[in-house]
Amino acid sequence: MRIALGISFFVLFFTLWGAVTFSGFVPKTFLADPITMVQDGWLLLTKFNFATDIGVTVWRVVGGFVLATVVAVPIGILMGAFKPIEALLEPMVSFARYLPASAFVPLLILWAGIGEMQKLLVIFIGSVFQIILMVAVSVSNTRRDLVEAAYTLGSTPGGVVRRVLIPANSPEIAEILRLVLGWAWTYVIVAELIGSSSGIGHMIIESQALMATGQMIFGIIVIGVIGLVSDFLFKMVNRRLFAWRLA
């Protein structure tokens, strides 16, 4: 039933899209119809090597997101576990997380050029502070009775972190990473719109110059499909890793 309802939404969406474009209500110059979009997408894949652009964008998202995760999760755990560290870092993290990653693009081009490092850093900056704060909040909300019981049994602060805080919050941390991965996709497209010679964002900006709305829409849909698949895979892995949480 759940799957059928999800599919029905997309059927309704494409039906309405076709109705407003085939009827001429919206000119095709401004919004390509679904058939034109599919044809343009097939042309991109078969003649313009769009599959390589997709692979480059996926690599950038994964690379920047993994870097952010490796840095942010330990810092977030420490902030949530130890009040002095939280007092030291929270003002800076709270300040930085409100800074839009897109605002750093011109500076990052100056600092790192227009190569891969610039794209990775945009995703890193856009993701790292969000993960830190969300993980810190999750860890700080750990049931106090579990922490107190560990100390009563003679555990050290490091032992509490390893044996109580991390296991208790691993499912929530995994869910946080799943959510932030979706945000990382918005950052990579912003990075690719400026100073890029490859990637989905580069294709979209080139198509905009040619008024090829079918190609632009196809690129946007590809991003959505990849995001949907990655979200599903993330949920599936989380369910397998933390099956005890669902019991």
N, C-alpha and C positions, 0 to 999 in steps of 0.2 A: 504493500500500500504506500509506504513512504517513497519507494523508488518511483512508483507510478505517478505520484503527485509531483515529484521533482521533474520527471520527464514532461508531464503535462504543462508545466510552466514554460519550458523551452518551446514546446509546440505552440502554445499561445503567443509567446513572444515573436517567433518567426512568422506566424500567421498575421499578426498585426503589422509587423515590419513589411511583409509582402503586400498587405492591403494598402498601406499608405504610399508605397513606392510604385507598384504596378498601376495603381489608379491615377497616378500623376499628381496626387495631392502634395507630395514633396518631390521637387525636381531631382533627377538622378545625379545632376551635377553636385548636389549637396548631400545626397544620401543614396548610395547604390542599392539596388534591390538584391535580395538573397542570392539569386542565380548569378548575377554579375559578380557578386562577392566571391562565390565558389569558383567561378571561372578565373577570376583574377588571382585567387589563392593558388589554384592549380598551376597557373602560369608562373607564379613566383617560385613554386616548389620545383617545377620541371625545367625552367629555362634560366632562372635568376638565382639559383642556389640558395633559396631562402632557408633550407634546412640547416645550412651552416650558420646563418644568422641566429636561428633558434638555439643551436648548440652553444654559440658564443654567449648569448644572453643567459642561458641556464648556468653555464660555467661561472659567469660573473655573479649571479645571484648566490649560488652555492658557496663560492669562494668568499665573498664578502660576509655572508651570513655565518659561515663557520668561524671566520676570524672574530666576528662580534661575539659569537657564542663562547668561544674559548676564553676570551677576555672577560666577558660580562658575567657569566654564571658564577665563577669563583668569587668575584668582587661582590656580587649580589648576595651570595651565601654569607660572606664575612660581614657585610653590612647588616643583614638580618640577624646574625648570631651575636654580634658584639656591638653594644651601644656606642662605645667611643669611636669605632670605625664608622658607624652610621652617622654620628654627629659630625665627623670630619668630612665625609664624602657626600652626604645627602644634599647639602646646599648646591654644590657644584653639579651633581648629577641632575637635580631638579631643574636647575638653570639650563643645562645643556640640552635636555630632552625637549625643550620648547623651541630650540633653534632648528629651523627647517633645513634638511639636508641639501635641498636645492640651492640654498643661499651660499653653500660652500663650493659649489661647482666652479665658479670663476677662480677662486683662490686655489682650489686643488689643481686646476689646469696650470696655474702659474707654478705651483710647488712640484707637481708630479707629471706635468705634461698631459697629453691626451691619450696616453697608452692605457694598459689594463690596470695599472696601479690606481689611477684616478677613479676609474669605475668602481673598483673594489673599496676604495676609501669612502666614496659616497654612500655605498650600502652599509659599510662599517659604521660610519657616523650616524646614519639614520636609524640603525638597529641597536647599537651597543648600549646607549643610555636608557632606552626603553626596557631592554632586557634586565639591566642592572636593577632598576627601580622596582620592576614587577617581581623579580626573584626575591629581592630584599623584603618586600611586603609579604610575600608568601611565606618566607622563612620566619619572619618576625611573628607571624600569626600561628606558629606551631603550638599545639596544646601544651600548656605549661606543666601539666601533671606528668607528661612524658619526660620533659627536661628535668624536672625536680626529682623524678624517680631515678633517672640516670645518675644525677649527682649524689643522691642518697646511697646508691650502690657503689660509689667510689669512682665514678668516671671523671676524667679530666675534661676541661673545655674542648680540647681537640677531639677527644673521644665522643663527646656529645654531638659535635658537628658531624663526625663521620658515621656514628652509629644511630643517631636519632634524627637530627635535622635533615640530613641529606636523604635518607630512606623515606622519611615521612613526607617530604616535599617533592620527591622525584616526579610523581605523576603531574603535579601542578606545574613544575618547571617545564616538563615536556609539553604541556598544553600552552604555556606561555611562548615557548619556541615556535609552536605551530602557528600561533596567532601573529607573531612578529615576522615570520617567514612571508606571510601575505603582504605585510608592509614593505618588505625588502623588494618586492617586485615593482612597487611604485617608484622606489628610489632608483633602480637600475634603468628604468625607462627615461627618467629625468636625466640621468647621467649620459645616456646614449643619444638624447636629442641634441646635445651640444658637443661638438668636437669629437665625433665618432665616425668611423668608416665601416662599422659592421654592427650587427645586432638588430633586434626587432625594432627598437626605438629609432635607429638610423633609417631603417626601411620606411617607417611611418613618416618621418620628416621628409624623406625624399618623395614619397607618394603625395604628401601634402603640396609640395612644390609643383607636382604634375596634375593636381586636382584629381588624383586617382582614389576616389573615396572607397571603392571596392577593396583596394589593396590595404588602405588604412584600417578599414573595418575588419578585414581578415587578420591583420596583425594583432588588433585588439582582442579578437576572439581567440586567437592562438594563446595569448597571454592568459586569458580566462580559463581555457581548457587545461593548460599546464598547471595553473594554480589549483584548479579543481582536483586534478589527478594527484598533485603533491599533497594537498590537504587530506585527501582520502588515504594516501599511503601513510601519512603521518599518524592519522587516527588509527589505522590498522596496526602499525608498529606499537603505538602507545597501548592499545588494548592487549597486545601480546606480552609486552614487557611488564605491564602493571595489571595483569588479570586479577590479582588479589584485591585491587582497589574496587573492582566491579562486583566482587563476591559478596 
